[in-house]
Amino acid sequence: MKNFKVAAGFLITIVLFIFLLRDLDFELFFQYLFHGNIFYILAGAAVYMSSFIIRGLRWRILLRHLKDFEVKELTMLTISGYAVNNIFPVRIGEFTRAWITGKRNGVSRTSVLASIFVERVFDGLTIAMILSITLFFYPFPGNVKTLAYMASALFAVAFLFVLFGTFSDKPARLISFLRNRLPSFMSFVFDVAEKFLKGAASLNSPLQIFSVTMLSIAVWTIELAVYILISSAFGIEIHFAGYLFMLCAANLGMLAAPTPGGLAVFQAAIVYALRSFQILYEKRMAVAVVLHMAQIIPVTVTGLIWLYKNHISISSAQSDRES
């Protein structure tokens, strides 16, 4: 399954880049690429890095049932996990982050991984909600609306599952019942469901759920500012709904993307999102490339330096996880 995901990731990357580059005027593209306002680009990268403090604070709430962590440590662990995701395919950074956190703090790695699953549910639900609300303010094409409603429904179901599992043992019993009666090849579905429930164990009060929700909104509000800053670096001024759509399209794609750092998936999403605003294709590509670099480069460099300074080997983490 892992090899299949890796192969699928490389195939998706190749196909998307062929699609993105086939009609590109490279001379015009590079003109736009190298004439972006460097101040806005650097500001966007700095703002993006600041969002990890909020992520660290949110993760602290999700891990409170295991240990009282410091926000600084969780912030750096989150950055390191993202750094690994930016280098390797199939989002192994999530597993690496869980392994490092568990080993450094003597807590269950499975429980830590479960909390990361819950993080993703809140991220996905927040993005899907933003996208659905955006559709009321701008007349996007019908296929975009269909995608938005499907994504909203998917993450709403996942959220309700987590929420219900927080205050009831019925979801756990349902999983056990189905696992014993359905074919064994479906076991991975139940494994994922059980991880959600283990992560939901940390959300044992309405106040904690509210806090995590508000922090999730704060994370994506900060990231929205990054999209606005980078777009402004290239002189792009569009309807506010357009920035929201860029944010949602790129990140919904990256949540499921098996490619390292969402490579190609991110660029395709941004180019597609800006198509509705009559912006030249080469300028859209320049925005997509720089916006991705502003997020990928500082996180990857910072994360790898932190791993090196703390004598943490990515290969050791993977070997231990697979053993």
C-alpha positions in Angstrom: 0.0 0.0 0.0 2.8 2.4 0.9 4.7 1.7 -2.4 1.4 2.2 -4.3 0.9 5.6 -2.6 4.5 6.7 -3.5 4.1 5.6 -7.1 0.7 7.4 -7.3 2.3 10.5 -5.8 5.0 10.6 -8.5 2.5 9.9 -11.2 0.2 12.7 -10.1 3.2 15.1 -9.9 4.3 14.3 -13.5 0.8 14.5 -15.0 0.0 17.8 -13.3 3.3 19.4 -14.3 2.8 18.3 -17.9 -0.6 19.8 -17.8 0.6 23.0 -16.1 3.7 23.6 -18.4 2.3 22.6 -21.8 0.8 26.0 -22.6 3.2 28.1 -20.5 5.1 31.0 -22.1 8.3 30.6 -20.1 9.8 33.9 -21.0 6.8 35.8 -19.8 6.5 33.5 -16.8 10.1 34.3 -15.7 9.4 38.0 -16.2 6.6 37.9 -13.7 8.4 35.5 -11.4 11.4 37.7 -10.9 9.5 41.0 -10.6 7.4 40.2 -7.5 7.6 42.7 -4.7 10.2 41.1 -2.4 8.9 42.9 0.7 5.5 41.4 0.4 7.0 38.0 -0.3 9.2 38.0 2.8 6.3 39.4 4.8 4.1 36.6 3.6 6.7 34.0 4.6 7.1 35.5 8.1 3.3 35.6 8.6 3.1 32.0 7.6 5.7 30.9 10.1 3.8 32.7 12.8 0.8 30.5 12.2 2.8 27.6 13.7 2.6 29.2 17.2 -1.2 28.9 17.0 -0.9 25.4 15.7 1.4 24.5 18.7 -1.1 26.0 21.1 -4.0 24.1 19.5 -2.0 20.8 19.6 -1.3 21.4 23.3 -5.0 21.3 24.0 -5.3 18.1 22.0 -2.5 16.5 24.0 -3.4 17.8 27.4 -4.8 14.4 28.4 -1.3 12.9 27.9 1.0 15.5 29.3 1.2 19.3 29.9 3.5 20.2 26.9 5.2 23.6 26.3 3.8 25.5 23.3 7.4 26.2 22.1 8.3 22.5 21.9 5.0 21.6 20.1 5.5 24.5 17.7 8.9 23.2 16.7 7.7 19.6 16.5 4.9 20.7 14.2 7.3 22.6 12.0 9.6 19.6 11.8 6.7 17.4 10.8 5.8 19.8 8.0 9.4 19.8 7.0 9.5 16.1 6.6 6.2 16.2 4.6 7.8 18.7 2.3 10.6 16.3 1.5 9.0 12.9 1.5 5.7 11.7 -0.1 2.6 10.2 1.4 2.6 12.6 4.4 5.0 10.6 6.5 5.8 13.7 8.4 2.7 13.1 10.5 4.0 9.7 11.6 7.5 11.2 12.2 6.1 14.0 14.3 4.1 11.5 16.4 7.2 9.2 16.8 9.5 12.1 17.9 6.9 13.5 20.3 6.3 10.1 21.9 9.9 9.2 22.2 11.0 12.6 23.6 8.2 12.7 26.2 7.5 9.1 27.1 3.9 9.2 25.9 2.0 6.9 23.6 2.9 7.5 20.0 -0.4 6.1 18.8 -2.3 8.6 21.0 -0.1 11.4 19.6 -0.8 10.3 16.1 -4.5 10.2 16.9 -4.4 13.8 18.0 -2.8 14.7 14.6 -5.7 13.0 12.9 -8.1 15.2 14.9 -6.1 18.2 13.9 -6.6 17.3 10.3 -10.4 17.0 10.8 -10.6 20.5 12.3 -8.4 21.9 9.5 -10.5 20.2 6.8 -13.8 21.2 8.4 -12.7 24.8 8.8 -11.5 25.1 5.2 -14.6 23.4 3.9 -16.8 25.8 5.9 -14.9 28.8 4.6 -15.3 27.5 1.0 -19.0 27.0 1.4 -19.5 30.5 2.9 -17.4 32.0 0.1 -19.9 30.6 -2.5 -22.5 33.0 -1.2 -20.4 36.0 -2.0 -19.1 35.2 -5.5 -20.7 33.5 -8.4 -18.3 30.6 -8.9 -19.0 27.9 -11.5 -21.4 25.1 -10.6 -18.6 22.4 -10.5 -16.9 24.5 -7.8 -20.0 24.6 -5.7 -20.5 20.9 -6.0 -16.9 20.3 -4.8 -17.4 22.7 -1.9 -20.5 21.0 -0.7 -19.0 17.5 -1.0 -15.9 18.6 1.0 -18.1 20.3 3.6 -20.3 17.2 4.0 -17.2 14.9 4.2 -15.5 16.9 7.0 -18.8 17.5 8.8 -19.4 13.8 9.0 -15.8 13.3 10.3 -16.3 16.1 12.8 -19.6 14.6 14.1 -17.9 11.2 14.4 -15.1 12.7 16.5 -17.6 14.7 18.5 -19.9 11.8 19.1 -17.0 9.6 20.0 -15.9 12.1 22.7 -19.1 11.7 24.7 -20.2 8.2 23.8 -18.8 4.7 23.5 -21.3 3.8 20.7 -18.9 4.7 17.8 -16.2 2.4 19.3 -18.7 -0.4 19.6 -19.9 0.2 16.1 -16.4 -0.1 14.7 -15.8 -3.3 16.6 -19.1 -4.7 15.3 -18.3 -3.9 11.7 -14.7 -5.0 11.9 -15.8 -8.5 12.9 -18.3 -8.8 10.0 -16.7 -7.1 7.0 -13.8 -8.4 4.8 -10.3 -8.1 6.3 -9.1 -5.8 3.4 -11.3 -3.1 4.9 -9.4 -3.2 8.2 -7.4 0.0 7.4 -10.7 2.0 7.4 -11.4 0.8 11.0 -7.8 1.6 12.0 -8.3 5.2 10.9 -11.6 5.4 12.6 -10.1 4.1 15.9 -7.3 6.7 15.6 -10.0 9.5 15.3 -11.7 8.2 18.5 -8.4 8.0 20.4 -7.6 11.5 19.4 -11.1 12.6 20.4 -10.5 11.4 23.9 -8.7 14.7 24.6 -11.8 16.7 23.7 -13.7 15.9 26.9 -15.5 19.3 27.3 -17.4 21.8 25.1 -14.9 24.4 26.1 -12.0 22.4 24.7 -13.9 21.8 21.5 -14.7 25.5 21.2 -11.0 26.4 21.9 -9.7 24.1 19.2 -12.3 25.4 16.7 -11.4 29.0 17.4 -7.7 28.3 17.1 -8.3 26.5 13.8 -10.1 29.5 12.5 -7.2 31.7 13.7 -4.7 29.5 11.9 -6.5 29.8 8.6 -7.1 33.5 9.0 -3.3 34.0 9.3 -2.8 31.8 6.3 -5.3 33.9 4.3 -3.2 36.9 5.0 -0.2 35.1 3.4 -2.3 34.5 0.2 -3.2 38.2 0.1 0.4 39.4 0.7 1.9 37.1 -2.0 -0.9 38.0 -4.5 -0.2 41.7 -3.8 3.5 41.1 -4.6 2.4 40.5 -8.2 -0.1 43.3 -8.4 -3.1 41.0 -8.2 -6.2 42.6 -6.7 -9.3 40.4 -6.8 -12.6 40.0 -4.9 -12.0 38.9 -1.3 -13.8 35.7 -2.1 -11.1 34.9 -4.6 -8.4 34.8 -1.9 -10.7 32.6 0.2 -11.1 30.3 -2.8 -7.3 30.1 -3.4 -6.8 29.2 0.3 -9.4 26.5 0.3 -8.6 25.0 -3.1 -4.9 24.7 -2.4 -5.3 23.3 1.1 -8.1 20.9 0.5 -6.0 19.4 -2.3 -2.9 19.3 -0.1 -4.7 17.5 2.8 -5.1 14.5 0.6 -2.1 15.0 -1.8 0.5 12.1 -1.7 3.1 14.3 -3.3 6.0 15.9 -1.2 4.8 19.2 0.1 1.7 19.0 -2.2 4.0 19.7 -5.2 2.1 20.2 -8.4 -1.2 19.8 -6.6 -0.7 23.2 -4.9 0.3 24.9 -8.2 -2.7 23.4 -10.1 -5.1 24.5 -7.4 -3.9 28.1 -7.3 -3.9 28.4 -11.1 -7.4 26.9 -11.3 -8.7 29.2 -8.4 -7.4 32.4 -10.2 -8.9 31.4 -13.6 -12.2 32.9 -12.7 -10.6 36.4 -12.4 -9.3 36.8 -15.9 -5.6 36.8 -14.9 -3.0 36.0 -17.4 -1.9 32.3 -17.1 1.8 33.1 -16.7 1.1 35.5 -13.8 -1.1 32.9 -12.1 1.8 30.4 -12.4 4.2 32.9 -10.9 1.9 33.5 -7.9 1.5 29.7 -7.4 5.2 29.0 -7.5 6.2 31.9 -5.2 3.3 31.3 -2.8 4.3 27.7 -2.4 8.0 28.5 -2.0 7.2 31.1 0.7 5.5 28.3 2.7 7.8 25.4 1.9 11.3 26.9 2.2 11.3 28.6 5.6 9.4 25.7 7.2 11.7 23.0 5.7 14.9 24.9 6.6 13.7 25.6 10.1 12.5 22.1 10.7 15.6 20.4 9.4 17.9 22.6 11.5 15.8 21.8 14.6 16.0 18.1 13.9 19.8 18.3 13.4 20.4 20.4 16.6 18.4 17.8 18.6 20.2 14.9 17.0 17.0 13.4 15.5 17.4 11.2 12.4 14.4 11.0 10.1 15.6 7.6 8.8 15.7 6.3 12.4 12.2 7.6 13.0 11.0 5.8 9.9 12.8 2.5 10.7 11.5 2.5 14.2 7.9 3.2 13.1 8.0 0.4 10.5 9.6 -2.2 12.8 
